[in-house]
Structures are given as structure tokens and as C-alpha cells.
Amino acid sequence: MKIYHQLDQNNFVLDSNDPEHHRFYTHQNHCCLCGHELEIKALKEEDNSLTEEAFCPSCDQKTRQKNYNIQ
């Protein structure tokens, strides 16, 4: 796993010494099956919504998909 002061493949940076921040970051950005860093993509839909998809390139699993309304 990378140190948290580096950019990950999604250009996220966690520059914090709080252990709770690191647990949240790991939970949100790493695969729950294999622990590999997730690829996270956001797509703007035509109906003014945003679809966020997380995919693990290591175990070839789609781990989550969320839809958000854009106001």
C-alpha cells in the first residue's frame, strides 16, 4: 500500500495524521475482497445526475455504484 502523502491512481491525496482518516480512506478507496486500490470513475448523466463507479482492476469486480442528483 502507498504512503498516504502520495497521489493514488485517482489523484486523491490524504495528508493527515489522524488514524480515523486513514481507516476511512482505506475503506473507501481499496477493494474489500483483495485490498487493491480501486479505480473510481464519475460520469455525468443527461438527466443532471452523477454516477460514481468503483472497480477493482486486480480481482475484476465492480465494488459499488452510487447515483447523485446535481442541482
All heavy atoms as a GROMACS GRO file, in nm:
protein
  593
    1MET      N    1   0.085  -0.119   0.000
    1MET     CA    2   0.000   0.000   0.000
    1MET      C    3   0.089   0.125   0.000
    1MET      O    4   0.194   0.126   0.064
    1MET     CB    5  -0.091  -0.002   0.123
    1MET     CG    6  -0.193   0.109   0.120
    1MET     SD    7  -0.301   0.118   0.266
    1MET     CE    8  -0.367  -0.045   0.272
    2LYS      N    9   0.046   0.227  -0.070
    2LYS     CA   10   0.122   0.350  -0.079
    2LYS      C   11   0.115   0.428   0.052
    2LYS      O   12   0.021   0.413   0.128
    2LYS     CB   13   0.066   0.439  -0.189
    2LYS     CG   14   0.076   0.381  -0.326
    2LYS     CD   15   0.011   0.471  -0.426
    2LYS     CE   16   0.012   0.406  -0.561
    2LYS     NZ   17  -0.059   0.480  -0.660
    3ILE      N   18   0.216   0.510   0.075
    3ILE     CA   19   0.205   0.601   0.189
    3ILE      C   20   0.102   0.707   0.153
    3ILE      O   21   0.080   0.738   0.037
    3ILE     CB   22   0.340   0.665   0.227
    3ILE    CG1   23   0.397   0.746   0.112
    3ILE    CG2   24   0.438   0.561   0.275
    3ILE    CD1   25   0.518   0.829   0.149
    4TYR      N   26   0.036   0.762   0.251
    4TYR     CA   27  -0.080   0.847   0.227
    4TYR      C   28  -0.044   0.987   0.179
    4TYR      O   29  -0.131   1.061   0.140
    4TYR     CB   30  -0.166   0.855   0.352
    4TYR     CG   31  -0.237   0.726   0.377
    4TYR    CD1   32  -0.188   0.634   0.468
    4TYR    CD2   33  -0.352   0.694   0.307
    4TYR    CE1   34  -0.253   0.515   0.489
    4TYR    CE2   35  -0.418   0.575   0.328
    4TYR     CZ   36  -0.368   0.486   0.420
    4TYR     OH   37  -0.432   0.369   0.440
    5HIS      N   38   0.083   1.021   0.178
    5HIS     CA   39   0.121   1.154   0.131
    5HIS      C   40   0.147   1.154  -0.019
    5HIS      O   41   0.179   1.257  -0.076
    5HIS     CB   42   0.243   1.204   0.208
    5HIS     CG   43   0.217   1.214   0.355
    5HIS    ND1   44   0.136   1.308   0.410
    5HIS    CD2   45   0.258   1.136   0.458
    5HIS    CE1   46   0.129   1.291   0.539
    5HIS    NE2   47   0.201   1.187   0.571
    6GLN      N   48   0.131   1.039  -0.084
    6GLN     CA   49   0.149   1.030  -0.228
    6GLN      C   50   0.013   1.034  -0.297
    6GLN      O   51  -0.090   1.007  -0.238
    6GLN     CB   52   0.216   0.898  -0.265
    6GLN     CG   53   0.358   0.885  -0.219
    6GLN     CD   54   0.414   0.748  -0.254
    6GLN    OE1   55   0.341   0.652  -0.266
    6GLN    NE2   56   0.544   0.742  -0.269
    7LEU      N   57   0.016   1.068  -0.425
    7LEU     CA   58  -0.106   1.060  -0.506
    7LEU      C   59  -0.137   0.914  -0.534
    7LEU      O   60  -0.047   0.836  -0.561
    7LEU     CB   61  -0.085   1.130  -0.641
    7LEU     CG   62  -0.082   1.281  -0.642
    7LEU    CD1   63  -0.044   1.330  -0.782
    7LEU    CD2   64  -0.217   1.337  -0.604
    8ASP      N   65  -0.265   0.878  -0.527
    8ASP     CA   66  -0.302   0.745  -0.573
    8ASP      C   67  -0.345   0.754  -0.719
    8ASP      O   68  -0.340   0.859  -0.781
    8ASP     CB   69  -0.409   0.681  -0.484
    8ASP     CG   70  -0.545   0.746  -0.492
    8ASP    OD1   71  -0.569   0.827  -0.584
    8ASP    OD2   72  -0.630   0.715  -0.408
    9GLN      N   73  -0.387   0.644  -0.778
    9GLN     CA   74  -0.418   0.644  -0.922
    9GLN      C   75  -0.538   0.730  -0.956
    9GLN      O   76  -0.560   0.764  -1.070
    9GLN     CB   77  -0.438   0.502  -0.972
    9GLN     CG   78  -0.559   0.433  -0.916
    9GLN     CD   79  -0.564   0.288  -0.957
    9GLN    OE1   80  -0.471   0.236  -1.017
    9GLN    NE2   81  -0.672   0.221  -0.924
   10ASN      N   82  -0.619   0.767  -0.857
   10ASN     CA   83  -0.733   0.854  -0.880
   10ASN      C   84  -0.701   1.000  -0.845
   10ASN      O   85  -0.789   1.084  -0.837
   10ASN     CB   86  -0.852   0.807  -0.797
   10ASN     CG   87  -0.898   0.669  -0.840
   10ASN    OD1   88  -0.934   0.649  -0.954
   10ASN    ND2   89  -0.892   0.574  -0.749
   11ASN      N   90  -0.574   1.030  -0.822
   11ASN     CA   91  -0.526   1.164  -0.785
   11ASN      C   92  -0.581   1.212  -0.652
   11ASN      O   93  -0.599   1.331  -0.630
   11ASN     CB   94  -0.556   1.267  -0.895
   11ASN     CG   95  -0.477   1.239  -1.020
   11ASN    OD1   96  -0.362   1.197  -1.012
   11ASN    ND2   97  -0.538   1.260  -1.133
   12PHE      N   98  -0.610   1.118  -0.560
   12PHE     CA   99  -0.651   1.154  -0.425
   12PHE      C  100  -0.527   1.166  -0.338
   12PHE      O  101  -0.433   1.090  -0.352
   12PHE     CB  102  -0.743   1.049  -0.363
   12PHE     CG  103  -0.874   1.032  -0.436
   12PHE    CD1  104  -0.927   0.906  -0.453
   12PHE    CD2  105  -0.944   1.140  -0.486
   12PHE    CE1  106  -1.048   0.889  -0.519
   12PHE    CE2  107  -1.064   1.124  -0.551
   12PHE     CZ  108  -1.116   0.998  -0.568
   13VAL      N  109  -0.529   1.259  -0.246
   13VAL     CA  110  -0.419   1.275  -0.152
   13VAL      C  111  -0.477   1.279  -0.012
   13VAL      O  112  -0.574   1.349   0.014
   13VAL     CB  113  -0.341   1.406  -0.177
   13VAL    CG1  114  -0.232   1.424  -0.073
   13VAL    CG2  115  -0.283   1.409  -0.316
   14LEU      N  116  -0.420   1.203   0.079
   14LEU     CA  117  -0.458   1.210   0.219
   14LEU      C  118  -0.335   1.253   0.296
   14LEU      O  119  -0.240   1.178   0.309
   14LEU     CB  120  -0.510   1.076   0.270
   14LEU     CG  121  -0.550   1.074   0.417
   14LEU    CD1  122  -0.664   1.172   0.442
   14LEU    CD2  123  -0.590   0.935   0.461
   15ASP      N  124  -0.337   1.374   0.344
   15ASP     CA  125  -0.225   1.428   0.419
   15ASP      C  126  -0.276   1.456   0.560
   15ASP      O  127  -0.309   1.569   0.594
   15ASP     CB  128  -0.173   1.556   0.352
   15ASP     CG  129  -0.041   1.602   0.412
   15ASP    OD1  130   0.017   1.527   0.491
   15ASP    OD2  131   0.002   1.713   0.378
   16SER      N  132  -0.287   1.350   0.639
   16SER     CA  133  -0.342   1.361   0.773
   16SER      C  134  -0.272   1.262   0.865
   16SER      O  135  -0.232   1.154   0.822
   16SER     CB  136  -0.492   1.331   0.771
   16SER     OG  137  -0.544   1.324   0.902
   17ASN      N  138  -0.260   1.300   0.990
   17ASN     CA  139  -0.202   1.210   1.089
   17ASN      C  140  -0.309   1.141   1.172
   17ASN      O  141  -0.277   1.061   1.258
   17ASN     CB  142  -0.108   1.288   1.181
   17ASN     CG  143   0.016   1.337   1.107
   17ASN    OD1  144   0.065   1.269   1.018
   17ASN    ND2  145   0.064   1.454   1.142
   18ASP      N  146  -0.435   1.171   1.147
   18ASP     CA  147  -0.545   1.113   1.223
   18ASP      C  148  -0.570   0.969   1.176
   18ASP      O  149  -0.603   0.947   1.059
   18ASP     CB  150  -0.671   1.198   1.203
   18ASP     CG  151  -0.787   1.154   1.288
   18ASP    OD1  152  -0.790   1.039   1.336
   18ASP    OD2  153  -0.878   1.236   1.308
   19PRO      N  154  -0.557   0.870   1.264
   19PRO     CA  155  -0.578   0.730   1.223
   19PRO      C  156  -0.719   0.704   1.170
   19PRO      O  157  -0.737   0.619   1.083
   19PRO     CB  158  -0.555   0.650   1.351
   19PRO     CG  159  -0.485   0.740   1.444
   19PRO     CD  160  -0.517   0.880   1.403
   20GLU      N  161  -0.818   0.777   1.216
   20GLU     CA  162  -0.955   0.759   1.166
   20GLU      C  163  -0.966   0.800   1.020
   20GLU      O  164  -1.037   0.738   0.941
   20GLU     CB  165  -1.054   0.838   1.251
   20GLU     CG  166  -1.198   0.810   1.218
   20GLU     CD  167  -1.240   0.664   1.231
   20GLU    OE1  168  -1.188   0.595   1.320
   20GLU    OE2  169  -1.324   0.619   1.151
   21HIS      N  170  -0.895   0.904   0.980
   21HIS     CA  171  -0.892   0.946   0.840
   21HIS      C  172  -0.832   0.835   0.752
   21HIS      O  173  -0.881   0.809   0.643
   21HIS     CB  174  -0.812   1.074   0.822
   21HIS     CG  175  -0.876   1.194   0.885
   21HIS    ND1  176  -0.808   1.311   0.904
   21HIS    CD2  177  -1.001   1.214   0.932
   21HIS    CE1  178  -0.888   1.399   0.962
   21HIS    NE2  179  -1.006   1.342   0.980
   22HIS      N  180  -0.726   0.772   0.801
   22HIS     CA  181  -0.661   0.666   0.725
   22HIS      C  182  -0.752   0.544   0.713
   22HIS      O  183  -0.757   0.481   0.607
   22HIS     CB  184  -0.527   0.628   0.789
   22HIS     CG  185  -0.426   0.736   0.774
   22HIS    ND1  186  -0.346   0.749   0.664
   22HIS    CD2  187  -0.392   0.839   0.857
   22HIS    CE1  188  -0.267   0.854   0.678
   22HIS    NE2  189  -0.293   0.910   0.795
   23ARG      N  190  -0.825   0.509   0.819
   23ARG     CA  191  -0.919   0.396   0.812
   23ARG      C  192  -1.029   0.426   0.711
   23ARG      O  193  -1.066   0.341   0.630
   23ARG     CB  194  -0.978   0.368   0.949
   23ARG     CG  195  -0.886   0.286   1.038
   23ARG     CD  196  -0.958   0.238   1.161
   23ARG     NE  197  -0.986   0.347   1.254
   23ARG     CZ  198  -0.902   0.391   1.346
   23ARG    NH1  199  -0.782   0.335   1.358
   23ARG    NH2  200  -0.934   0.489   1.426
   24PHE      N  201  -1.084   0.548   0.713
   24PHE     CA  202  -1.189   0.585   0.619
   24PHE      C  203  -1.137   0.581   0.475
   24PHE      O  204  -1.202   0.526   0.386
   24PHE     CB  205  -1.243   0.725   0.652
   24PHE     CG  206  -1.348   0.772   0.555
   24PHE    CD1  207  -1.479   0.730   0.568
   24PHE    CD2  208  -1.316   0.858   0.451
   24PHE    CE1  209  -1.577   0.772   0.479
   24PHE    CE2  210  -1.412   0.900   0.361
   24PHE     CZ  211  -1.543   0.857   0.375
   25TYR      N  212  -1.019   0.636   0.452
   25TYR     CA  213  -0.958   0.638   0.320
   25TYR      C  214  -0.939   0.495   0.267
   25TYR      O  215  -0.973   0.464   0.153
   25TYR     CB  216  -0.823   0.711   0.326
   25TYR     CG  217  -0.749   0.714   0.196
   25TYR    CD1  218  -0.771   0.816   0.105
   25TYR    CD2  219  -0.657   0.615   0.162
   25TYR    CE1  220  -0.703   0.820  -0.016
   25TYR    CE2  221  -0.589   0.618   0.042
   25TYR     CZ  222  -0.613   0.721  -0.046
   25TYR     OH  223  -0.546   0.723  -0.165
   26THR      N  224  -0.885   0.408   0.351
   26THR     CA  225  -0.862   0.269   0.311
   26THR      C  226  -0.994   0.200   0.280
   26THR      O  227  -1.006   0.130   0.180
   26THR     CB  228  -0.787   0.194   0.421
   26THR    OG1  229  -0.662   0.259   0.443
   26THR    CG2  230  -0.760   0.050   0.381
   27HIS      N  231  -1.095   0.221   0.363
   27HIS     CA  232  -1.226   0.160   0.342
   27HIS      C  233  -1.290   0.206   0.212
   27HIS      O  234  -1.348   0.126   0.139
   27HIS     CB  235  -1.318   0.193   0.460
   27HIS     CG  236  -1.456   0.142   0.444
   27HIS    ND1  237  -1.490   0.009   0.457
   27HIS    CD2  238  -1.571   0.206   0.415
   27HIS    CE1  239  -1.619  -0.006   0.435
   27HIS    NE2  240  -1.671   0.112   0.410
   28GLN      N  241  -1.279   0.333   0.179
   28GLN     CA  242  -1.345   0.389   0.061
   28GLN      C  243  -1.269   0.365  -0.068
   28GLN      O  244  -1.329   0.362  -0.175
   28GLN     CB  245  -1.366   0.540   0.079
   28GLN     CG  246  -1.467   0.575   0.184
   28GLN     CD  247  -1.606   0.528   0.146
   28GLN    OE1  248  -1.653   0.553   0.035
   28GLN    NE2  249  -1.672   0.458   0.235
   29ASN      N  250  -1.138   0.352  -0.062
   29ASN     CA  251  -1.056   0.351  -0.183
   29ASN      C  252  -0.982   0.221  -0.211
   29ASN      O  253  -0.899   0.216  -0.301
   29ASN     CB  254  -0.954   0.466  -0.177
   29ASN     CG  255  -1.023   0.599  -0.181
   29ASN    OD1  256  -1.092   0.630  -0.277
   29ASN    ND2  257  -1.008   0.677  -0.077
   30HIS      N  258  -1.013   0.116  -0.135
   30HIS     CA  259  -0.948  -0.012  -0.156
   30HIS      C  260  -1.052  -0.124  -0.158
   30HIS      O  261  -1.153  -0.117  -0.089
   30HIS     CB  262  -0.842  -0.039  -0.048
   30HIS     CG  263  -0.727   0.055  -0.058
   30HIS    ND1  264  -0.730   0.182  -0.004
   30HIS    CD2  265  -0.606   0.043  -0.119
   30HIS    CE1  266  -0.615   0.242  -0.030
   30HIS    NE2  267  -0.539   0.161  -0.100
   31CYS      N  268  -1.026  -0.225  -0.237
   31CYS     CA  269  -1.118  -0.337  -0.256
   31CYS      C  270  -1.137  -0.414  -0.125
   31CYS      O  271  -1.041  -0.448  -0.055
   31CYS     CB  272  -1.062  -0.431  -0.363
   31CYS     SG  273  -1.166  -0.574  -0.397
   32CYS      N  274  -1.264  -0.443  -0.093
   32CYS     CA  275  -1.294  -0.518   0.029
   32CYS      C  276  -1.260  -0.667   0.012
   32CYS      O  277  -1.249  -0.739   0.111
   32CYS     CB  278  -1.439  -0.500   0.068
   32CYS     SG  279  -1.556  -0.558  -0.057
   33LEU      N  280  -1.241  -0.714  -0.111
   33LEU     CA  281  -1.209  -0.854  -0.135
   33LEU      C  282  -1.059  -0.881  -0.135
   33LEU      O  283  -1.013  -0.976  -0.072
   33LEU     CB  284  -1.269  -0.900  -0.268
   33LEU     CG  285  -1.420  -0.893  -0.279
   33LEU    CD1  286  -1.466  -0.926  -0.420
   33LEU    CD2  287  -1.486  -0.984  -0.177
   34CYS      N  288  -0.982  -0.796  -0.204
   34CYS     CA  289  -0.839  -0.824  -0.217
   34CYS      C  290  -0.749  -0.714  -0.160
   34CYS      O  291  -0.629  -0.733  -0.148
   34CYS     CB  292  -0.802  -0.850  -0.362
   34CYS     SG  293  -0.806  -0.704  -0.468
   35GLY      N  294  -0.805  -0.596  -0.130
   35GLY     CA  295  -0.726  -0.487  -0.073
   35GLY      C  296  -0.657  -0.398  -0.174
   35GLY      O  297  -0.591  -0.300  -0.137
   36HIS      N  298  -0.672  -0.426  -0.303
   36HIS     CA  299  -0.609  -0.347  -0.408
   36HIS      C  300  -0.678  -0.210  -0.418
   36HIS      O  301  -0.794  -0.195  -0.387
   36HIS     CB  302  -0.620  -0.421  -0.542
   36HIS     CG  303  -0.533  -0.364  -0.650
   36HIS    ND1  304  -0.574  -0.259  -0.728
   36HIS    CD2  305  -0.409  -0.397  -0.692
   36HIS    CE1  306  -0.479  -0.230  -0.815
   36HIS    NE2  307  -0.377  -0.313  -0.794
   37GLU      N  308  -0.604  -0.112  -0.464
   37GLU     CA  309  -0.659   0.023  -0.483
   37GLU      C  310  -0.765   0.022  -0.593
   37GLU      O  311  -0.745  -0.035  -0.700
   37GLU     CB  312  -0.544   0.117  -0.521
   37GLU     CG  313  -0.580   0.262  -0.516
   37GLU     CD  314  -0.457   0.346  -0.544
   37GLU    OE1  315  -0.362   0.339  -0.464
   37GLU    OE2  316  -0.458   0.416  -0.646
   38LEU      N  317  -0.880   0.083  -0.566
   38LEU     CA  318  -0.989   0.086  -0.662
   38LEU      C  319  -0.969   0.194  -0.768
   38LEU      O  320  -0.906   0.296  -0.741
   38LEU     CB  321  -1.122   0.115  -0.590
   38LEU     CG  322  -1.167   0.013  -0.488
   38LEU    CD1  323  -1.292   0.066  -0.416
   38LEU    CD2  324  -1.196  -0.120  -0.554
   39GLU      N  325  -1.026   0.170  -0.885
   39GLU     CA  326  -1.039   0.274  -0.986
   39GLU      C  327  -1.177   0.334  -0.967
   39GLU      O  328  -1.277   0.262  -0.969
   39GLU     CB  329  -1.026   0.215  -1.126
   39GLU     CG  330  -0.887   0.169  -1.160
   39GLU     CD  331  -0.878   0.117  -1.303
   39GLU    OE1  332  -0.970   0.143  -1.383
   39GLU    OE2  333  -0.778   0.048  -1.331
   40ILE      N  334  -1.183   0.464  -0.949
   40ILE     CA  335  -1.311   0.532  -0.925
   40ILE      C  336  -1.336   0.628  -1.040
   40ILE      O  337  -1.252   0.713  -1.070
   40ILE     CB  338  -1.310   0.606  -0.790
   40ILE    CG1  339  -1.284   0.506  -0.677
   40ILE    CG2  340  -1.442   0.680  -0.770
   40ILE    CD1  341  -1.262   0.568  -0.542
   41LYS      N  342  -1.452   0.612  -1.102
   41LYS     CA  343  -1.488   0.697  -1.216
   41LYS      C  344  -1.621   0.763  -1.188
   41LYS      O  345  -1.712   0.702  -1.133
   41LYS     CB  346  -1.496   0.615  -1.344
   41LYS     CG  347  -1.364   0.555  -1.382
   41LYS     CD  348  -1.372   0.475  -1.508
   41LYS     CE  349  -1.232   0.420  -1.537
   41LYS     NZ  350  -1.232   0.326  -1.644
   42ALA      N  351  -1.634   0.889  -1.227
   42ALA     CA  352  -1.759   0.964  -1.214
   42ALA      C  353  -1.805   1.004  -1.353
   42ALA      O  354  -1.727   1.057  -1.432
   42ALA     CB  355  -1.739   1.087  -1.126
   43LEU      N  356  -1.931   0.977  -1.382
   43LEU     CA  357  -1.989   1.008  -1.512
   43LEU      C  358  -2.110   1.098  -1.494
   43LEU      O  359  -2.200   1.065  -1.417
   43LEU     CB  360  -2.032   0.880  -1.584
   43LEU     CG  361  -1.925   0.774  -1.602
   43LEU    CD1  362  -1.989   0.643  -1.645
   43LEU    CD2  363  -1.824   0.820  -1.705
   44LYS      N  364  -2.113   1.210  -1.567
   44LYS     CA  365  -2.230   1.298  -1.565
   44LYS      C  366  -2.332   1.244  -1.664
   44LYS      O  367  -2.301   1.220  -1.779
   44LYS     CB  368  -2.193   1.441  -1.601
   44LYS     CG  369  -2.310   1.536  -1.589
   44LYS     CD  370  -2.265   1.678  -1.613
   44LYS     CE  371  -2.379   1.774  -1.591
   44LYS     NZ  372  -2.468   1.788  -1.703
   45GLU      N  373  -2.454   1.222  -1.615
   45GLU     CA  374  -2.561   1.169  -1.698
   45GLU      C  375  -2.642   1.284  -1.757
   45GLU      O  376  -2.634   1.398  -1.712
   45GLU     CB  377  -2.653   1.079  -1.613
   45GLU     CG  378  -2.580   0.967  -1.541
   45GLU     CD  379  -2.526   0.861  -1.632
   45GLU    OE1  380  -2.570   0.852  -1.748
   45GLU    OE2  381  -2.438   0.784  -1.588
   46GLU      N  382  -2.723   1.254  -1.858
   46GLU     CA  383  -2.804   1.355  -1.925
   46GLU      C  384  -2.916   1.411  -1.837
   46GLU      O  385  -2.963   1.521  -1.859
   46GLU     CB  386  -2.865   1.297  -2.053
   46GLU     CG  387  -2.762   1.272  -2.161
   46GLU     CD  388  -2.824   1.216  -2.288
   46GLU    OE1  389  -2.948   1.225  -2.303
   46GLU    OE2  390  -2.749   1.164  -2.371
   47ASP      N  391  -2.958   1.336  -1.737
   47ASP     CA  392  -3.068   1.380  -1.650
   47ASP      C  393  -3.019   1.458  -1.527
   47ASP      O  394  -3.083   1.460  -1.424
   47ASP     CB  395  -3.152   1.261  -1.607
   47ASP     CG  396  -3.074   1.163  -1.520
   47ASP    OD1  397  -2.949   1.176  -1.511
   47ASP    OD2  398  -3.136   1.073  -1.463
   48ASN      N  399  -2.904   1.526  -1.541
   48ASN     CA  400  -2.845   1.604  -1.433
   48ASN      C  401  -2.819   1.521  -1.307
   48ASN      O  402  -2.847   1.563  -1.196
   48ASN     CB  403  -2.929   1.727  -1.398
   48ASN     CG  404  -2.913   1.836  -1.498
   48ASN    OD1  405  -2.812   1.841  -1.569
   48ASN    ND2  406  -3.010   1.924  -1.509
   49SER      N  407  -2.765   1.404  -1.329
   49SER     CA  408  -2.721   1.321  -1.217
   49SER      C  409  -2.576   1.280  -1.242
   49SER      O  410  -2.523   1.295  -1.352
   49SER     CB  411  -2.810   1.197  -1.202
   49SER     OG  412  -2.795   1.110  -1.311
   50LEU      N  413  -2.514   1.233  -1.138
   50LEU     CA  414  -2.375   1.190  -1.144
   50LEU      C  415  -2.371   1.045  -1.098
   50LEU      O  416  -2.427   1.010  -0.995
   50LEU     CB  417  -2.289   1.277  -1.052
   50LEU     CG  418  -2.141   1.250  -1.052
   50LEU    CD1  419  -2.078   1.311  -1.177
   50LEU    CD2  420  -2.077   1.309  -0.929
   51THR      N  421  -2.306   0.960  -1.176
   51THR     CA  422  -2.290   0.820  -1.139
   51THR      C  423  -2.144   0.796  -1.104
   51THR      O  424  -2.055   0.824  -1.184
   51THR     CB  425  -2.332   0.727  -1.256
   51THR    OG1  426  -2.468   0.752  -1.288
   51THR    CG2  427  -2.315   0.582  -1.218
   52GLU      N  428  -2.121   0.746  -0.984
   52GLU     CA  429  -1.986   0.712  -0.938
   52GLU      C  430  -1.975   0.560  -0.936
   52GLU      O  431  -2.059   0.492  -0.879
   52GLU     CB  432  -1.963   0.768  -0.798
   52GLU     CG  433  -1.828   0.731  -0.741
   52GLU     CD  434  -1.818   0.768  -0.596
   52GLU    OE1  435  -1.869   0.691  -0.512
   52GLU    OE2  436  -1.761   0.873  -0.567
   53GLU      N  437  -1.871   0.509  -1.001
   53GLU     CA  438  -1.848   0.365  -1.005
   53GLU      C  439  -1.709   0.335  -0.954
   53GLU      O  440  -1.612   0.402  -0.992
   53GLU     CB  441  -1.863   0.312  -1.147
   53GLU     CG  442  -2.001   0.324  -1.204
   53GLU     CD  443  -2.013   0.272  -1.346
   53GLU    OE1  444  -1.909   0.242  -1.408
   53GLU    OE2  445  -2.126   0.263  -1.394
   54ALA      N  446  -1.698   0.233  -0.869
   54ALA     CA  447  -1.569   0.188  -0.820
   54ALA      C  448  -1.546   0.046  -0.871
   54ALA      O  449  -1.635  -0.039  -0.864
   54ALA     CB  450  -1.566   0.191  -0.668
   55PHE      N  451  -1.426   0.023  -0.922
   55PHE     CA  452  -1.392  -0.103  -0.986
   55PHE      C  453  -1.254  -0.147  -0.940
   55PHE      O  454  -1.162  -0.065  -0.931
   55PHE     CB  455  -1.392  -0.084  -1.139
   55PHE     CG  456  -1.350  -0.204  -1.216
   55PHE    CD1  457  -1.438  -0.308  -1.240
   55PHE    CD2  458  -1.222  -0.213  -1.267
   55PHE    CE1  459  -1.399  -0.419  -1.312
   55PHE    CE2  460  -1.181  -0.323  -1.340
   55PHE     CZ  461  -1.271  -0.427  -1.362
   56CYS      N  462  -1.240  -0.275  -0.910
   56CYS     CA  463  -1.109  -0.328  -0.871
   56CYS      C  464  -1.042  -0.393  -0.992
   56CYS      O  465  -1.091  -0.495  -1.043
   56CYS     CB  466  -1.123  -0.431  -0.759
   56CYS     SG  467  -0.963  -0.498  -0.709
   57PRO      N  468  -0.929  -0.337  -1.039
   57PRO     CA  469  -0.862  -0.396  -1.154
   57PRO      C  470  -0.789  -0.527  -1.120
   57PRO      O  471  -0.760  -0.606  -1.209
   57PRO     CB  472  -0.762  -0.288  -1.196
   57PRO     CG  473  -0.738  -0.208  -1.074
   57PRO     CD  474  -0.865  -0.214  -0.994
   58SER      N  475  -0.766  -0.552  -0.993
   58SER     CA  476  -0.694  -0.672  -0.953
   58SER      C  477  -0.783  -0.796  -0.956
   58SER      O  478  -0.747  -0.898  -1.014
   58SER     CB  479  -0.636  -0.653  -0.814
   58SER     OG  480  -0.570  -0.771  -0.772
   59CYS      N  481  -0.901  -0.788  -0.894
   59CYS     CA  482  -0.989  -0.905  -0.890
   59CYS      C  483  -1.107  -0.892  -0.986
   59CYS      O  484  -1.198  -0.974  -0.983
   59CYS     CB  485  -1.036  -0.935  -0.748
   59CYS     SG  486  -1.135  -0.807  -0.670
   60ASP      N  487  -1.107  -0.788  -1.068
   60ASP     CA  488  -1.205  -0.770  -1.175
   60ASP      C  489  -1.348  -0.763  -1.123
   60ASP      O  490  -1.439  -0.823  -1.179
   60ASP     CB  491  -1.189  -0.882  -1.278
   60ASP     CG  492  -1.250  -0.846  -1.412
   60ASP    OD1  493  -1.247  -0.727  -1.449
   60ASP    OD2  494  -1.302  -0.937  -1.480
   61GLN      N  495  -1.368  -0.690  -1.012
   61GLN     CA  496  -1.500  -0.678  -0.952
   61GLN      C  497  -1.544  -0.531  -0.948
   61GLN      O  498  -1.465  -0.442  -0.919
   61GLN     CB  499  -1.499  -0.730  -0.808
   61GLN     CG  500  -1.476  -0.878  -0.797
   61GLN     CD  501  -1.592  -0.956  -0.854
   61GLN    OE1  502  -1.707  -0.928  -0.827
   61GLN    NE2  503  -1.560  -1.055  -0.935
   62LYS      N  504  -1.672  -0.509  -0.979
   62LYS     CA  505  -1.732  -0.377  -0.958
   62LYS      C  506  -1.776  -0.375  -0.812
   62LYS      O  507  -1.858  -0.458  -0.771
   62LYS     CB  508  -1.850  -0.355  -1.052
   62LYS     CG  509  -1.907  -0.215  -1.042
   62LYS     CD  510  -1.991  -0.180  -1.163
   62LYS     CE  511  -2.135  -0.212  -1.138
   62LYS     NZ  512  -2.224  -0.162  -1.244
   63THR      N  513  -1.720  -0.285  -0.733
   63THR     CA  514  -1.745  -0.290  -0.590
   63THR      C  515  -1.860  -0.201  -0.544
   63THR      O  516  -1.922  -0.230  -0.444
   63THR     CB  517  -1.618  -0.253  -0.510
   63THR    OG1  518  -1.577  -0.122  -0.547
   63THR    CG2  519  -1.507  -0.352  -0.537
   64ARG      N  520  -1.886  -0.092  -0.616
   64ARG     CA  521  -2.000  -0.009  -0.578
   64ARG      C  522  -2.037   0.084  -0.693
   64ARG      O  523  -1.956   0.116  -0.778
   64ARG     CB  524  -1.975   0.071  -0.451
   64ARG     CG  525  -1.876   0.184  -0.467
   64ARG     CD  526  -1.864   0.265  -0.336
   64ARG     NE  527  -1.765   0.365  -0.350
   64ARG     CZ  528  -1.639   0.354  -0.312
   64ARG    NH1  529  -1.598   0.244  -0.254
   64ARG    NH2  530  -1.553   0.451  -0.330
   65GLN      N  531  -2.162   0.126  -0.690
   65GLN     CA  532  -2.212   0.226  -0.783
   65GLN      C  533  -2.311   0.313  -0.707
   65GLN      O  534  -2.401   0.262  -0.641
   65GLN     CB  535  -2.281   0.162  -0.903
   65GLN     CG  536  -2.335   0.264  -1.001
   65GLN     CD  537  -2.395   0.200  -1.124
   65GLN    OE1  538  -2.373   0.082  -1.152
   65GLN    NE2  539  -2.471   0.276  -1.198
   66LYS      N  540  -2.293   0.443  -0.714
   66LYS     CA  541  -2.381   0.538  -0.646
   66LYS      C  542  -2.425   0.644  -0.746
   66LYS      O  543  -2.348   0.684  -0.832
   66LYS     CB  544  -2.310   0.606  -0.529
   66LYS     CG  545  -2.275   0.513  -0.416
   66LYS     CD  546  -2.211   0.590  -0.303
   66LYS     CE  547  -2.174   0.497  -0.190
   66LYS     NZ  548  -2.109   0.568  -0.079
   67ASN      N  549  -2.548   0.687  -0.732
   67ASN     CA  550  -2.602   0.794  -0.814
   67ASN      C  551  -2.632   0.915  -0.727
   67ASN      O  552  -2.685   0.901  -0.616
   67ASN     CB  553  -2.730   0.749  -0.885
   67ASN     CG  554  -2.703   0.638  -0.984
   67ASN    OD1  555  -2.609   0.648  -1.062
   67ASN    ND2  556  -2.783   0.535  -0.981
   68TYR      N  557  -2.598   1.033  -0.777
   68TYR     CA  558  -2.619   1.157  -0.705
   68TYR      C  559  -2.696   1.253  -0.796
   68TYR      O  560  -2.667   1.261  -0.915
   68TYR     CB  561  -2.486   1.223  -0.666
   68TYR     CG  562  -2.398   1.135  -0.581
   68TYR    CD1  563  -2.296   1.060  -0.640
   68TYR    CD2  564  -2.415   1.128  -0.444
   68TYR    CE1  565  -2.214   0.980  -0.564
   68TYR    CE2  566  -2.333   1.048  -0.366
   68TYR     CZ  567  -2.233   0.974  -0.426
   68TYR     OH  568  -2.151   0.894  -0.350
   69ASN      N  569  -2.790   1.327  -0.740
   69ASN     CA  570  -2.859   1.432  -0.816
   69ASN      C  571  -2.776   1.558  -0.812
   69ASN      O  572  -2.721   1.595  -0.709
   69ASN     CB  573  -2.998   1.460  -0.756
   69ASN     CG  574  -3.093   1.348  -0.784
   69ASN    OD1  575  -3.086   1.284  -0.888
   69ASN    ND2  576  -3.185   1.324  -0.692
   70ILE      N  577  -2.766   1.624  -0.927
   70ILE     CA  578  -2.695   1.751  -0.936
   70ILE      C  579  -2.800   1.861  -0.945
   70ILE      O  580  -2.885   1.861  -1.033
   70ILE     CB  581  -2.603   1.755  -1.061
   70ILE    CG1  582  -2.502   1.642  -1.053
   70ILE    CG2  583  -2.533   1.890  -1.071
   70ILE    CD1  584  -2.419   1.630  -1.180
   71GLN      N  585  -2.793   1.955  -0.856
   71GLN     CA  586  -2.890   2.065  -0.854
   71GLN      C  587  -2.843   2.180  -0.938
   71GLN      O  588  -2.737   2.216  -0.952
   71GLN     CB  589  -2.913   2.114  -0.712
   71GLN     CG  590  -2.967   2.007  -0.622
   71GLN     CD  591  -3.106   1.960  -0.661
   71GLN    OE1  592  -3.184   2.034  -0.717
   71GLN    NE2  593  -3.136   1.835  -0.634
   0.00000   0.00000   0.00000
